[in-house]
Structures are given as C-alpha cells and as structure tokens.
C-alpha cells in the first residue's frame, strides 16, 4: 500500500492512490470555498434592503415544500 521505491524512483502501487489524491485536493479547495460562500450568503440574507424579503422567501421555499410534500404523502 502507498508508495514503494524501485530502480525507477518512487511509485504509487495502490490502484486507488490517484483517486484518493484527487479527492484530497478537491476537498482541500471545496471546503473553504463552500464555507466562504455560506458566509457571503448569510451576510446577504441578514442585510436590510430592497428585495431581501423576496430573496429570503425563495431561499427558504424548498424547506417548506419538502415538509408539505411529506405531509401530503
């Protein structure tokens, strides 16, 4: 598992190594970006201004719809 040393240099002998490496790099960038976008969204929703009530309604609507659909079922 992991790395092995051969005459040609270091090689990954695990067939899933590149898959796991890609996942690690992807989440290394994805988690901070999603946290930053969540912070921006929260700041936008907490402001007072024109159209904020409509934006809050549209943002919260899927939560209400899923509860209504479960109730109907």
PQR file of N, CA, C, O and H, with PARSE charges and radii, in Angstrom:
ATOM      1  N   UNK A   1       0.829  -1.186   0.000 -0.4000 1.5000
ATOM      2  CA  UNK A   1       0.000   0.000   0.000 -0.0000 2.0000
ATOM      3  C   UNK A   1       0.871   1.246   0.000  0.5500 1.7000
ATOM      4  O   UNK A   1       2.003   1.223   0.482 -0.5500 1.4000
ATOM      5  N   UNK A   2       0.340   2.321  -0.539 -0.4000 1.5000
ATOM      6  CA  UNK A   2       1.066   3.583  -0.507 -0.0000 2.0000
ATOM      7  C   UNK A   2       2.146   3.640  -1.564  0.5500 1.7000
ATOM      8  O   UNK A   2       1.931   3.256  -2.714 -0.5500 1.4000
ATOM      9  H   UNK A   2      -0.580   2.339  -0.931  0.4000 1.0000
ATOM     10  N   UNK A   3       3.326   4.131  -1.158 -0.4000 1.5000
ATOM     11  CA  UNK A   3       4.445   4.290  -2.072 -0.0000 2.0000
ATOM     12  C   UNK A   3       5.420   3.136  -1.945  0.5500 1.7000
ATOM     13  O   UNK A   3       5.542   2.519  -0.887 -0.5500 1.4000
ATOM     14  H   UNK A   3       3.500   4.443  -0.224  0.4000 1.0000
ATOM     15  N   UNK A   4       6.108   2.855  -3.031 -0.4000 1.5000
ATOM     16  CA  UNK A   4       7.206   1.886  -2.996 -0.0000 2.0000
ATOM     17  C   UNK A   4       8.360   2.473  -3.799  0.5500 1.7000
ATOM     18  O   UNK A   4       8.162   3.275  -4.712 -0.5500 1.4000
ATOM     19  H   UNK A   4       6.009   3.357  -3.890  0.4000 1.0000
ATOM     20  N   UNK A   5       9.549   2.061  -3.443 -0.4000 1.5000
ATOM     21  CA  UNK A   5      10.735   2.562  -4.130 -0.0000 2.0000
ATOM     22  C   UNK A   5      11.260   1.469  -5.053  0.5500 1.7000
ATOM     23  O   UNK A   5      11.465   0.329  -4.635 -0.5500 1.4000
ATOM     24  H   UNK A   5       9.710   1.410  -2.702  0.4000 1.0000
ATOM     25  N   UNK A   6      11.470   1.829  -6.290 -0.4000 1.5000
ATOM     26  CA  UNK A   6      12.043   0.887  -7.246 -0.0000 2.0000
ATOM     27  C   UNK A   6      13.244   1.557  -7.908  0.5500 1.7000
ATOM     28  O   UNK A   6      13.611   2.680  -7.562 -0.5500 1.4000
ATOM     29  H   UNK A   6      11.303   2.755  -6.629  0.4000 1.0000
ATOM     30  N   UNK A   7      13.837   0.867  -8.844 -0.4000 1.5000
ATOM     31  CA  UNK A   7      15.001   1.433  -9.531 -0.0000 2.0000
ATOM     32  C   UNK A   7      14.623   2.654 -10.375  0.5500 1.7000
ATOM     33  O   UNK A   7      15.488   3.451 -10.738 -0.5500 1.4000
ATOM     34  H   UNK A   7      13.538  -0.045  -9.124  0.4000 1.0000
ATOM     35  N   UNK A   8      13.345   2.797 -10.683 -0.4000 1.5000
ATOM     36  CA  UNK A   8      12.882   3.927 -11.498 -0.0000 2.0000
ATOM     37  C   UNK A   8      12.385   5.085 -10.644  0.5500 1.7000
ATOM     38  O   UNK A   8      11.930   6.091 -11.188 -0.5500 1.4000
ATOM     39  H   UNK A   8      12.642   2.149 -10.388  0.4000 1.0000
ATOM     40  N   UNK A   9      12.459   4.973  -9.338 -0.4000 1.5000
ATOM     41  CA  UNK A   9      12.037   6.055  -8.458 -0.0000 2.0000
ATOM     42  C   UNK A   9      10.832   5.643  -7.629  0.5500 1.7000
ATOM     43  O   UNK A   9      10.482   4.465  -7.557 -0.5500 1.4000
ATOM     44  H   UNK A   9      12.830   4.157  -8.895  0.4000 1.0000
ATOM     45  N   UNK A  10      10.220   6.610  -7.018 -0.4000 1.5000
ATOM     46  CA  UNK A  10       9.055   6.347  -6.158 -0.0000 2.0000
ATOM     47  C   UNK A  10       7.818   6.153  -7.021  0.5500 1.7000
ATOM     48  O   UNK A  10       7.582   6.916  -7.957 -0.5500 1.4000
ATOM     49  H   UNK A  10      10.505   7.567  -7.077  0.4000 1.0000
ATOM     50  N   UNK A  11       7.029   5.129  -6.706 -0.4000 1.5000
ATOM     51  CA  UNK A  11       5.807   4.844  -7.464 -0.0000 2.0000
ATOM     52  C   UNK A  11       4.672   4.543  -6.497  0.5500 1.7000
ATOM     53  O   UNK A  11       4.884   4.016  -5.405 -0.5500 1.4000
ATOM     54  H   UNK A  11       7.222   4.508  -5.945  0.4000 1.0000
ATOM     55  N   UNK A  12       3.482   4.887  -6.918 -0.4000 1.5000
ATOM     56  CA  UNK A  12       2.291   4.555  -6.134 -0.0000 2.0000
ATOM     57  C   UNK A  12       1.836   3.171  -6.571  0.5500 1.7000
ATOM     58  O   UNK A  12       1.456   2.979  -7.726 -0.5500 1.4000
ATOM     59  H   UNK A  12       3.310   5.316  -7.805  0.4000 1.0000
ATOM     60  N   UNK A  13       1.871   2.206  -5.656 -0.4000 1.5000
ATOM     61  CA  UNK A  13       1.486   0.849  -6.038 -0.0000 2.0000
ATOM     62  C   UNK A  13       0.058   0.506  -5.643  0.5500 1.7000
ATOM     63  O   UNK A  13      -0.392  -0.620  -5.856 -0.5500 1.4000
ATOM     64  H   UNK A  13       2.180   2.362  -4.718  0.4000 1.0000
ATOM     65  N   UNK A  14      -0.656   1.464  -5.072 -0.4000 1.5000
ATOM     66  CA  UNK A  14      -2.066   1.274  -4.745 -0.0000 2.0000
ATOM     67  C   UNK A  14      -2.896   1.730  -5.944  0.5500 1.7000
ATOM     68  O   UNK A  14      -2.728   2.863  -6.394 -0.5500 1.4000
ATOM     69  H   UNK A  14      -0.291   2.378  -4.899  0.4000 1.0000
ATOM     70  N   UNK A  15      -3.783   0.893  -6.475 -0.4000 1.5000
ATOM     71  CA  UNK A  15      -4.546   1.310  -7.658 -0.0000 2.0000
ATOM     72  C   UNK A  15      -5.490   2.485  -7.393  0.5500 1.7000
ATOM     73  O   UNK A  15      -5.891   3.171  -8.334 -0.5500 1.4000
ATOM     74  H   UNK A  15      -3.920  -0.028  -6.109  0.4000 1.0000
ATOM     75  N   UNK A  16      -5.845   2.722  -6.157 -0.4000 1.5000
ATOM     76  CA  UNK A  16      -6.748   3.824  -5.826 -0.0000 2.0000
ATOM     77  C   UNK A  16      -6.016   5.084  -5.397  0.5500 1.7000
ATOM     78  O   UNK A  16      -6.655   6.061  -5.009 -0.5500 1.4000
ATOM     79  H   UNK A  16      -5.520   2.165  -5.393  0.4000 1.0000
ATOM     80  N   UNK A  17      -4.692   5.084  -5.459 -0.4000 1.5000
ATOM     81  CA  UNK A  17      -3.909   6.221  -4.963 -0.0000 2.0000
ATOM     82  C   UNK A  17      -4.293   7.526  -5.639  0.5500 1.7000
ATOM     83  O   UNK A  17      -4.534   8.522  -4.956 -0.5500 1.4000
ATOM     84  H   UNK A  17      -4.172   4.290  -5.775  0.4000 1.0000
ATOM     85  N   UNK A  18      -4.355   7.543  -6.972 -0.4000 1.5000
ATOM     86  CA  UNK A  18      -4.641   8.786  -7.696 -0.0000 2.0000
ATOM     87  C   UNK A  18      -6.076   9.244  -7.447  0.5500 1.7000
ATOM     88  O   UNK A  18      -6.359  10.441  -7.418 -0.5500 1.4000
ATOM     89  H   UNK A  18      -4.159   6.734  -7.527  0.4000 1.0000
ATOM     90  N   UNK A  19      -6.961   8.295  -7.271 -0.4000 1.5000
ATOM     91  CA  UNK A  19      -8.348   8.631  -6.939 -0.0000 2.0000
ATOM     92  C   UNK A  19      -8.410   9.323  -5.574  0.5500 1.7000
ATOM     93  O   UNK A  19      -9.083  10.343  -5.428 -0.5500 1.4000
ATOM     94  H   UNK A  19      -6.731   7.322  -7.295  0.4000 1.0000
ATOM     95  N   UNK A  20      -7.719   8.779  -4.587 -0.4000 1.5000
ATOM     96  CA  UNK A  20      -7.702   9.357  -3.247 -0.0000 2.0000
ATOM     97  C   UNK A  20      -6.979  10.699  -3.229  0.5500 1.7000
ATOM     98  O   UNK A  20      -7.379  11.622  -2.519 -0.5500 1.4000
ATOM     99  H   UNK A  20      -7.172   7.950  -4.706  0.4000 1.0000
ATOM    100  N   UNK A  21      -5.920  10.797  -4.011 -0.4000 1.5000
ATOM    101  CA  UNK A  21      -5.202  12.066  -4.093 -0.0000 2.0000
ATOM    102  C   UNK A  21      -6.084  13.148  -4.703  0.5500 1.7000
ATOM    103  O   UNK A  21      -6.098  14.282  -4.223 -0.5500 1.4000
ATOM    104  H   UNK A  21      -5.595  10.047  -4.588  0.4000 1.0000
ATOM    105  N   UNK A  22      -6.819  12.803  -5.758 -0.4000 1.5000
ATOM    106  CA  UNK A  22      -7.730  13.764  -6.381 -0.0000 2.0000
ATOM    107  C   UNK A  22      -8.803  14.210  -5.389  0.5500 1.7000
ATOM    108  O   UNK A  22      -9.106  15.400  -5.301 -0.5500 1.4000
ATOM    109  H   UNK A  22      -6.807  11.882  -6.148  0.4000 1.0000
ATOM    110  N   UNK A  23      -9.383  13.260  -4.637 -0.4000 1.5000
ATOM    111  CA  UNK A  23     -10.386  13.612  -3.637 -0.0000 2.0000
ATOM    112  C   UNK A  23      -9.817  14.545  -2.581  0.5500 1.7000
ATOM    113  O   UNK A  23     -10.483  15.491  -2.161 -0.5500 1.4000
ATOM    114  H   UNK A  23      -9.136  12.294  -4.709  0.4000 1.0000
ATOM    115  N   UNK A  24      -8.599  14.287  -2.154 -0.4000 1.5000
ATOM    116  CA  UNK A  24      -7.967  15.135  -1.149 -0.0000 2.0000
ATOM    117  C   UNK A  24      -7.782  16.557  -1.666  0.5500 1.7000
ATOM    118  O   UNK A  24      -8.105  17.516  -0.965 -0.5500 1.4000
ATOM    119  H   UNK A  24      -8.057  13.519  -2.494  0.4000 1.0000
ATOM    120  N   UNK A  25      -7.273  16.701  -2.866 -0.4000 1.5000
ATOM    121  CA  UNK A  25      -7.058  18.028  -3.452 -0.0000 2.0000
ATOM    122  C   UNK A  25      -8.392  18.734  -3.687  0.5500 1.7000
ATOM    123  O   UNK A  25      -8.524  19.931  -3.434 -0.5500 1.4000
ATOM    124  H   UNK A  25      -7.010  15.922  -3.435  0.4000 1.0000
ATOM    125  N   UNK A  26      -9.374  17.984  -4.170 -0.4000 1.5000
ATOM    126  CA  UNK A  26     -10.689  18.571  -4.431 -0.0000 2.0000
ATOM    127  C   UNK A  26     -11.291  19.139  -3.152  0.5500 1.7000
ATOM    128  O   UNK A  26     -11.746  20.283  -3.136 -0.5500 1.4000
ATOM    129  H   UNK A  26      -9.267  17.011  -4.375  0.4000 1.0000
ATOM    130  N   UNK A  27     -11.297  18.348  -2.076 -0.4000 1.5000
ATOM    131  CA  UNK A  27     -11.887  18.807  -0.831 -0.0000 2.0000
ATOM    132  C   UNK A  27     -11.034  19.849  -0.126  0.5500 1.7000
ATOM    133  O   UNK A  27     -11.550  20.624   0.679 -0.5500 1.4000
ATOM    134  H   UNK A  27     -10.928  17.419  -2.089  0.4000 1.0000
ATOM    135  N   UNK A  28      -9.741  19.882  -0.413 -0.4000 1.5000
ATOM    136  CA  UNK A  28      -8.870  20.907   0.134 -0.0000 2.0000
ATOM    137  C   UNK A  28      -9.335  22.289  -0.325  0.5500 1.7000
ATOM    138  O   UNK A  28      -9.240  23.259   0.427 -0.5500 1.4000
ATOM    139  H   UNK A  28      -9.321  19.253  -1.067  0.4000 1.0000
ATOM    140  N   UNK A  29      -9.834  22.377  -1.553 -0.4000 1.5000
ATOM    141  CA  UNK A  29     -10.322  23.649  -2.078 -0.0000 2.0000
ATOM    142  C   UNK A  29     -11.827  23.812  -1.893  0.5500 1.7000
ATOM    143  O   UNK A  29     -12.303  24.929  -1.685 -0.5500 1.4000
ATOM    144  H   UNK A  29      -9.910  21.589  -2.164  0.4000 1.0000
ATOM    145  N   UNK A  30     -12.581  22.723  -1.965 -0.4000 1.5000
ATOM    146  CA  UNK A  30     -14.038  22.792  -1.926 -0.0000 2.0000
ATOM    147  C   UNK A  30     -14.560  23.244  -0.562  0.5500 1.7000
ATOM    148  O   UNK A  30     -15.474  24.066  -0.496 -0.5500 1.4000
ATOM    149  H   UNK A  30     -12.194  21.816  -2.134  0.4000 1.0000
ATOM    150  N   UNK A  31     -14.001  22.728   0.510 -0.4000 1.5000
ATOM    151  CA  UNK A  31     -14.499  23.051   1.847 -0.0000 2.0000
ATOM    152  C   UNK A  31     -14.320  24.536   2.172  0.5500 1.7000
ATOM    153  O   UNK A  31     -15.286  25.167   2.602 -0.5500 1.4000
ATOM    154  H   UNK A  31     -13.258  22.060   0.457  0.4000 1.0000
ATOM    155  N   UNK A  32     -13.129  25.129   1.988 -0.4000 1.5000
ATOM    156  CA  UNK A  32     -13.023  26.572   2.262 -0.0000 2.0000
ATOM    157  C   UNK A  32     -13.900  27.428   1.350  0.5500 1.7000
ATOM    158  O   UNK A  32     -14.461  28.430   1.794 -0.5500 1.4000
ATOM    159  H   UNK A  32     -12.344  24.616   1.639  0.4000 1.0000
ATOM    160  N   UNK A  33     -14.022  27.040   0.077 -0.4000 1.5000
ATOM    161  CA  UNK A  33     -14.877  27.813  -0.832 -0.0000 2.0000
ATOM    162  C   UNK A  33     -16.348  27.726  -0.433  0.5500 1.7000
ATOM    163  O   UNK A  33     -17.067  28.723  -0.498 -0.5500 1.4000
ATOM    164  H   UNK A  33     -13.567  26.226  -0.283  0.4000 1.0000
ATOM    165  N   UNK A  34     -16.798  26.548  -0.023 -0.4000 1.5000
ATOM    166  CA  UNK A  34     -18.199  26.421   0.388 -0.0000 2.0000
ATOM    167  C   UNK A  34     -18.456  27.175   1.687  0.5500 1.7000
ATOM    168  O   UNK A  34     -19.530  27.751   1.864 -0.5500 1.4000
ATOM    169  H   UNK A  34     -16.214  25.738   0.029  0.4000 1.0000
ATOM    170  N   UNK A  35     -17.490  27.180   2.593 -0.4000 1.5000
ATOM    171  CA  UNK A  35     -17.657  27.946   3.833 -0.0000 2.0000
ATOM    172  C   UNK A  35     -17.696  29.451   3.546  0.5500 1.7000
ATOM    173  O   UNK A  35     -18.493  30.177   4.140 -0.5500 1.4000
ATOM    174  H   UNK A  35     -16.618  26.713   2.450  0.4000 1.0000
ATOM    175  N   UNK A  36     -16.842  29.913   2.643 -0.4000 1.5000
ATOM    176  CA  UNK A  36     -16.835  31.330   2.292 -0.0000 2.0000
ATOM    177  C   UNK A  36     -18.139  31.730   1.601  0.5500 1.7000
ATOM    178  O   UNK A  36     -18.688  32.795   1.881 -0.5500 1.4000
ATOM    179  H   UNK A  36     -16.195  29.323   2.161  0.4000 1.0000
ATOM    180  N   UNK A  37     -18.633  30.885   0.705 -0.4000 1.5000
ATOM    181  CA  UNK A  37     -19.891  31.216   0.027 -0.0000 2.0000
ATOM    182  C   UNK A  37     -21.068  31.177   1.003  0.5500 1.7000
ATOM    183  O   UNK A  37     -22.013  31.953   0.857 -0.5500 1.4000
ATOM    184  H   UNK A  37     -18.187  30.019   0.477  0.4000 1.0000
ATOM    185  N   UNK A  38     -21.024  30.289   1.992 -0.4000 1.5000
ATOM    186  CA  UNK A  38     -22.073  30.266   3.018 -0.0000 2.0000
ATOM    187  C   UNK A  38     -22.053  31.536   3.849  0.5500 1.7000
ATOM    188  O   UNK A  38     -23.106  32.073   4.194 -0.5500 1.4000
ATOM    189  H   UNK A  38     -20.257  29.659   2.111  0.4000 1.0000
ATOM    190  N   UNK A  39     -20.863  32.019   4.171 -0.4000 1.5000
ATOM    191  CA  UNK A  39     -20.743  33.267   4.924 -0.0000 2.0000
ATOM    192  C   UNK A  39     -21.285  34.441   4.121  0.5500 1.7000
ATOM    193  O   UNK A  39     -21.993  35.291   4.661 -0.5500 1.4000
ATOM    194  H   UNK A  39     -20.008  31.583   3.891  0.4000 1.0000
ATOM    195  N   UNK A  40     -20.956  34.492   2.839 -0.4000 1.5000
ATOM    196  CA  UNK A  40     -21.464  35.570   1.981 -0.0000 2.0000
ATOM    197  C   UNK A  40     -22.982  35.502   1.887  0.5500 1.7000
ATOM    198  O   UNK A  40     -23.652  36.534   1.935 -0.5500 1.4000
ATOM    199  H   UNK A  40     -20.381  33.802   2.400  0.4000 1.0000
ATOM    200  N   UNK A  41     -23.525  34.304   1.755 -0.4000 1.5000
ATOM    201  CA  UNK A  41     -24.980  34.142   1.675 -0.0000 2.0000
ATOM    202  C   UNK A  41     -25.644  34.595   2.973  0.5500 1.7000
ATOM    203  O   UNK A  41     -26.678  35.262   2.939 -0.5500 1.4000
ATOM    204  H   UNK A  41     -22.980  33.466   1.716  0.4000 1.0000
ATOM    205  N   UNK A  42     -25.062  34.241   4.106 -0.4000 1.5000
ATOM    206  CA  UNK A  42     -25.619  34.654   5.391 -0.0000 2.0000
ATOM    207  C   UNK A  42     -25.559  36.167   5.559  0.5500 1.7000
ATOM    208  O   UNK A  42     -26.492  36.772   6.088 -0.5500 1.4000
ATOM    209  H   UNK A  42     -24.222  33.699   4.133  0.4000 1.0000
ATOM    210  N   UNK A  43     -24.477  36.774   5.115 -0.4000 1.5000
ATOM    211  CA  UNK A  43     -24.374  38.231   5.204 -0.0000 2.0000
ATOM    212  C   UNK A  43     -25.396  38.916   4.303  0.5500 1.7000
ATOM    213  O   UNK A  43     -25.963  39.944   4.672 -0.5500 1.4000
ATOM    214  H   UNK A  43     -23.720  36.283   4.685  0.4000 1.0000
ATOM    215  N   UNK A  44     -25.629  38.347   3.125 -0.4000 1.5000
ATOM    216  CA  UNK A  44     -26.629  38.926   2.228 -0.0000 2.0000
ATOM    217  C   UNK A  44     -28.043  38.780   2.791  0.5500 1.7000
ATOM    218  O   UNK A  44     -28.868  39.683   2.646 -0.5500 1.4000
ATOM    219  H   UNK A  44     -25.168  37.512   2.826  0.4000 1.0000
ATOM    220  N   UNK A  45     -28.321  37.647   3.432 -0.4000 1.5000
ATOM    221  CA  UNK A  45     -29.659  37.426   3.986 -0.0000 2.0000
ATOM    222  C   UNK A  45     -29.919  38.251   5.238  0.5500 1.7000
ATOM    223  O   UNK A  45     -31.075  38.497   5.582 -0.5500 1.4000
ATOM    224  H   UNK A  45     -27.651  36.914   3.550  0.4000 1.0000
ATOM    225  N   UNK A  46     -28.861  38.685   5.929 -0.4000 1.5000
ATOM    226  CA  UNK A  46     -29.063  39.454   7.161 -0.0000 2.0000
ATOM    227  C   UNK A  46     -29.168  40.954   6.912  0.5500 1.7000
ATOM    228  O   UNK A  46     -29.477  41.714   7.829 -0.5500 1.4000
ATOM    229  H   UNK A  46     -27.922  38.486   5.650  0.4000 1.0000
ATOM    230  N   UNK A  47     -28.916  41.379   5.691 -0.4000 1.5000
ATOM    231  CA  UNK A  47     -28.992  42.811   5.370 -0.0000 2.0000
ATOM    232  C   UNK A  47     -30.433  43.273   5.257  0.5500 1.7000
ATOM    233  O   UNK A  47     -31.351  42.484   5.030 -0.5500 1.4000
ATOM    234  H   UNK A  47     -28.664  40.761   4.946  0.4000 1.0000
ATOM    235  N   UNK A  48     -30.597  44.545   5.419 -0.4000 1.5000
ATOM    236  CA  UNK A  48     -31.896  45.151   5.145 -0.0000 2.0000
ATOM    237  C   UNK A  48     -31.760  45.931   3.856  0.5500 1.7000
ATOM    238  O   UNK A  48     -30.805  46.680   3.649 -0.5500 1.4000
ATOM    239  H   UNK A  48     -29.852  45.186   5.603  0.4000 1.0000
ATOM    240  N   UNK A  49     -32.733  45.735   3.006 -0.4000 1.5000
ATOM    241  CA  UNK A  49     -32.670  46.428   1.728 -0.0000 2.0000
ATOM    242  C   UNK A  49     -33.779  45.959   0.814  0.5500 1.7000
ATOM    243  O   UNK A  49     -34.640  45.160   1.182 -0.5500 1.4000
ATOM    244  H   UNK A  49     -33.509  45.126   3.174  0.4000 1.0000
ATOM    245  N   UNK A  50     -33.722  46.478  -0.366 -0.4000 1.5000
ATOM    246  CA  UNK A  50     -34.749  46.197  -1.347 -0.0000 2.0000
ATOM    247  C   UNK A  50     -34.586  44.778  -1.895  0.5500 1.7000
ATOM    248  O   UNK A  50     -33.496  44.405  -2.327 -0.5500 1.4000
ATOM    249  H   UNK A  50     -33.022  47.127  -0.665  0.4000 1.0000
ATOM    250  N   UNK A  51     -35.651  43.991  -1.881 -0.4000 1.5000
ATOM    251  CA  UNK A  51     -35.652  42.662  -2.453 -0.0000 2.0000
ATOM    252  C   UNK A  51     -35.145  41.563  -1.532  0.5500 1.7000
ATOM    253  O   UNK A  51     -35.122  40.397  -1.926 -0.5500 1.4000
ATOM    254  H   UNK A  51     -36.537  44.293  -1.529  0.4000 1.0000
ATOM    255  N   UNK A  52     -34.741  41.904  -0.325 -0.4000 1.5000
ATOM    256  CA  UNK A  52     -34.194  40.900   0.588 -0.0000 2.0000
ATOM    257  C   UNK A  52     -35.293  39.942   1.043  0.5500 1.7000
ATOM    258  O   UNK A  52     -35.039  38.746   1.187 -0.5500 1.4000
ATOM    259  H   UNK A  52     -34.759  42.852  -0.005  0.4000 1.0000
ATOM    260  N   UNK A  53     -36.493  40.435   1.268 -0.4000 1.5000
ATOM    261  CA  UNK A  53     -37.593  39.571   1.710 -0.0000 2.0000
ATOM    262  C   UNK A  53     -37.912  38.538   0.629  0.5500 1.7000
ATOM    263  O   UNK A  53     -38.133  37.368   0.940 -0.5500 1.4000
ATOM    264  H   UNK A  53     -36.700  41.406   1.151  0.4000 1.0000
ATOM    265  N   UNK A  54     -37.938  38.954  -0.616 -0.4000 1.5000
ATOM    266  CA  UNK A  54     -38.187  38.025  -1.722 -0.0000 2.0000
ATOM    267  C   UNK A  54     -37.061  36.991  -1.814  0.5500 1.7000
ATOM    268  O   UNK A  54     -37.322  35.804  -2.015 -0.5500 1.4000
ATOM    269  H   UNK A  54     -37.759  39.905  -0.869  0.4000 1.0000
ATOM    270  N   UNK A  55     -35.825  37.437  -1.670 -0.4000 1.5000
ATOM    271  CA  UNK A  55     -34.683  36.530  -1.723 -0.0000 2.0000
ATOM    272  C   UNK A  55     -34.739  35.512  -0.582  0.5500 1.7000
ATOM    273  O   UNK A  55     -34.462  34.332  -0.794 -0.5500 1.4000
ATOM    274  H   UNK A  55     -35.613  38.400  -1.507  0.4000 1.0000
ATOM    275  N   UNK A  56     -35.097  35.962   0.630 -0.4000 1.5000
ATOM    276  CA  UNK A  56     -35.232  35.049   1.766 -0.0000 2.0000
ATOM    277  C   UNK A  56     -36.337  34.036   1.507  0.5500 1.7000
ATOM    278  O   UNK A  56     -36.190  32.858   1.834 -0.5500 1.4000
ATOM    279  H   UNK A  56     -35.322  36.921   0.802  0.4000 1.0000
ATOM    280  N   UNK A  57     -37.434  34.482   0.928 -0.4000 1.5000
ATOM    281  CA  UNK A  57     -38.553  33.583   0.635 -0.0000 2.0000
ATOM    282  C   UNK A  57     -38.146  32.521  -0.377  0.5500 1.7000
ATOM    283  O   UNK A  57     -38.433  31.340  -0.182 -0.5500 1.4000
ATOM    284  H   UNK A  57     -37.553  35.439   0.663  0.4000 1.0000
ATOM    285  N   UNK A  58     -37.486  32.923  -1.446 -0.4000 1.5000
ATOM    286  CA  UNK A  58     -37.044  31.982  -2.469 -0.0000 2.0000
ATOM    287  C   UNK A  58     -36.024  31.003  -1.896  0.5500 1.7000
ATOM    288  O   UNK A  58     -36.036  29.819  -2.233 -0.5500 1.4000
ATOM    289  H   UNK A  58     -37.253  33.882  -1.604  0.4000 1.0000
ATOM    290  N   UNK A  59     -35.148  31.497  -1.034 -0.4000 1.5000
ATOM    291  CA  UNK A  59     -34.119  30.651  -0.435 -0.0000 2.0000
ATOM    292  C   UNK A  59     -34.727  29.626   0.525  0.5500 1.7000
ATOM    293  O   UNK A  59     -34.247  28.495   0.602 -0.5500 1.4000
ATOM    294  H   UNK A  59     -35.138  32.459  -0.761  0.4000 1.0000
ATOM    295  N   UNK A  60     -35.768  30.005   1.250 -0.4000 1.5000
ATOM    296  CA  UNK A  60     -36.369  29.138   2.262 -0.0000 2.0000
ATOM    297  C   UNK A  60     -37.468  28.247   1.688  0.5500 1.7000
ATOM    298  O   UNK A  60     -37.858  27.278   2.338 -0.5500 1.4000
ATOM    299  H   UNK A  60     -36.158  30.924   1.188  0.4000 1.0000
ATOM    300  N   UNK A  61     -37.970  28.536   0.512 -0.4000 1.5000
ATOM    301  CA  UNK A  61     -39.094  27.818  -0.092 -0.0000 2.0000
ATOM    302  C   UNK A  61     -38.879  26.308  -0.226  0.5500 1.7000
ATOM    303  O   UNK A  61     -39.828  25.569   0.039 -0.5500 1.4000
ATOM    304  H   UNK A  61     -37.652  29.323  -0.017  0.4000 1.0000
ATOM    305  N   UNK A  62     -37.712  25.791  -0.615 -0.4000 1.5000
ATOM    306  CA  UNK A  62     -37.544  24.325  -0.694 -0.0000 2.0000
ATOM    307  C   UNK A  62     -37.746  23.624   0.653  0.5500 1.7000
ATOM    308  O   UNK A  62     -38.216  22.487   0.688 -0.5500 1.4000
ATOM    309  H   UNK A  62     -36.941  26.391  -0.830  0.4000 1.0000
ATOM    310  N   UNK A  63     -37.405  24.274   1.736 -0.4000 1.5000
ATOM    311  CA  UNK A  63     -37.612  23.690   3.056 -0.0000 2.0000
ATOM    312  C   UNK A  63     -39.100  23.509   3.336  0.5500 1.7000
ATOM    313  O   UNK A  63     -39.517  22.469   3.846 -0.5500 1.4000
ATOM    314  H   UNK A  63     -37.023  25.198   1.707  0.4000 1.0000
ATOM    315  N   UNK A  64     -39.883  24.500   3.010 -0.4000 1.5000
ATOM    316  CA  UNK A  64     -41.327  24.444   3.230 -0.0000 2.0000
ATOM    317  C   UNK A  64     -41.971  23.426   2.294  0.5500 1.7000
ATOM    318  O   UNK A  64     -42.850  22.667   2.705 -0.5500 1.4000
ATOM    319  H   UNK A  64     -39.544  25.345   2.596  0.4000 1.0000
ATOM    320  N   UNK A  65     -41.534  23.410   1.042 -0.4000 1.5000
ATOM    321  CA  UNK A  65     -42.131  22.489   0.056 -0.0000 2.0000
ATOM    322  C   UNK A  65     -41.902  21.029   0.431  0.5500 1.7000
ATOM    323  O   UNK A  65     -42.803  20.206   0.266 -0.5500 1.4000
ATOM    324  H   UNK A  65     -40.821  24.026   0.708  0.4000 1.0000
ATOM    325  N   UNK A  66     -40.724  20.696   0.929 -0.4000 1.5000
ATOM    326  CA  UNK A  66     -40.477  19.302   1.288 -0.0000 2.0000
ATOM    327  C   UNK A  66     -41.351  18.877   2.462  0.5500 1.7000
ATOM    328  O   UNK A  66     -41.825  17.741   2.500 -0.5500 1.4000
ATOM    329  H   UNK A  66     -39.993  21.365   1.063  0.4000 1.0000
ATOM    330  N   UNK A  67     -41.570  19.773   3.416 -0.4000 1.5000
ATOM    331  CA  UNK A  67     -42.473  19.448   4.536 -0.0000 2.0000
ATOM    332  C   UNK A  67     -43.897  19.256   4.069  0.5500 1.7000
ATOM    333  O   UNK A  67     -44.584  18.349   4.538 -0.5500 1.4000
ATOM    334  H   UNK A  67     -41.185  20.695   3.385  0.4000 1.0000
ATOM    335  N   UNK A  68     -44.349  20.080   3.166 -0.4000 1.5000
ATOM    336  CA  UNK A  68     -45.702  19.953   2.625 -0.0000 2.0000
ATOM    337  C   UNK A  68     -45.840  18.649   1.843  0.5500 1.7000
ATOM    338  O   UNK A  68     -46.853  17.962   1.966 -0.5500 1.4000
ATOM    339  H   UNK A  68     -43.791  20.817   2.785  0.4000 1.0000
ATOM    340  N   UNK A  69     -44.839  18.303   1.047 -0.4000 1.5000
ATOM    341  CA  UNK A  69     -44.896  17.059   0.274 -0.0000 2.0000
ATOM    342  C   UNK A  69     -44.921  15.835   1.201  0.5500 1.7000
ATOM    343  O   UNK A  69     -45.648  14.880   0.928 -0.5500 1.4000
ATOM    344  H   UNK A  69     -44.015  18.861   0.948  0.4000 1.0000
ATOM    345  N   UNK A  70     -44.153  15.847   2.270 -0.4000 1.5000
ATOM    346  CA  UNK A  70     -44.173  14.734   3.213 -0.0000 2.0000
ATOM    347  C   UNK A  70     -45.516  14.642   3.900  0.5500 1.7000
ATOM    348  O   UNK A  70     -46.021  13.541   4.117 -0.5500 1.4000
ATOM    349  H   UNK A  70     -43.562  16.622   2.491  0.4000 1.0000
ATOM    350  N   UNK A  71     -46.106  15.776   4.248 -0.4000 1.5000
ATOM    351  CA  UNK A  71     -47.408  15.789   4.895 -0.0000 2.0000
ATOM    352  C   UNK A  71     -48.488  15.216   3.972  0.5500 1.7000
ATOM    353  O   UNK A  71     -49.346  14.452   4.416 -0.5500 1.4000
ATOM    354  H   UNK A  71     -45.695  16.670   4.071  0.4000 1.0000
ATOM    355  N   UNK A  72     -48.445  15.583   2.692 -0.4000 1.5000
ATOM    356  CA  UNK A  72     -49.429  15.091   1.745 -0.0000 2.0000
ATOM    357  C   UNK A  72     -49.305  13.581   1.554  0.5500 1.7000
ATOM    358  O   UNK A  72     -50.308  12.874   1.450 -0.5500 1.4000
ATOM    359  H   UNK A  72     -47.749  16.203   2.331  0.4000 1.0000
ATOM    360  N   UNK A  73     -48.077  13.100   1.509 -0.4000 1.5000
ATOM    361  CA  UNK A  73     -47.872  11.661   1.334 -0.0000 2.0000
ATOM    362  C   UNK A  73     -48.334  10.901   2.551  0.5500 1.7000
ATOM    363  O   UNK A  73     -48.239   9.675   2.585 -0.5500 1.4000
ATOM    364  H   UNK A  73     -47.263  13.674   1.594  0.4000 1.0000
TER
END
